[in-house]
Amino acid sequence: MTRNASRFTDTIALVTGGTSGMGLATARRLLAEGARVVITGRDQGRLDVAVGDLADLDDGDRVLAVRGDVARLADLDALVEVVGDRYGRLDVVFANAGVASFHPVGDITEAEFDRVVNVNVKGVFFTIQKTLPLLSDHATIVINASWTLHRGLPGASLYAATKAAVRNLTHTLTAELGHRGIRVNSVSPGYIETPMFHDNVSPEARTAAVAAVPSGRTGTSEDVATVVAFLASGEASYVNGQDLIVDGGLVATAALSMT
């Protein structure tokens, strides 16, 4: 999956949670290959920084930043209005925005449950629903899932359940949107070096994580961006309803506790 400077020429892409980590890396990859990219995030300051980070690839008017929370339907309605007014359509949606939660099942409060489900499930579902009128025929949707939906990981009951939900959504939407030629896939990242990873995993657990990965390292956001770009491209025109695990072999070998 080599870089192709023209693979996404004339493509309009939306990346939710595009201010850091896998979202920002994917926005950068799509821009580098010719797309116009809309990024979203809840914090205007972080959005401004992200736009600055992408400035070297923006040779005109190819980056649009829209502040909003995917868990708030009014924000999604506003996003759709802005994108519709600016571009009139979307060709790629990377439903990436998500939050982490790693606690023993007995410690999870109703407030924590609502916080995680509102972003990881409700946010993904309504991002797709609200953008459907803008999606061109033969558009592509990629959902950010997680390796934890494939293995039982102590302390990840809530987080993994939300990722299993959106993985199942991928199956359903593949069937429902196929008549329009819209492809829907997901990616399941493993241990990826992102701010969220460092915020939720102790240094000791990170050392153990590396030891559990056959590839001998944690992944990078660029590793995931490469796979998302492939799924969004015509090169994956017959890949539909699938989950691509980007984990250095973790799921194929041994599970690891984070608690």
Beta strands, then each sheet from edge to edge (+ up, - down):
strand 1: 12-15
strand 2: 36-41
strand 3: 63-67
strand 4: 90-95
strand 5: 135-144
strand 6: 183-189
strand 7: 243-246
sheet 1: 3+ 2+ 1+ 4+ 5+ 6+ 7+
end
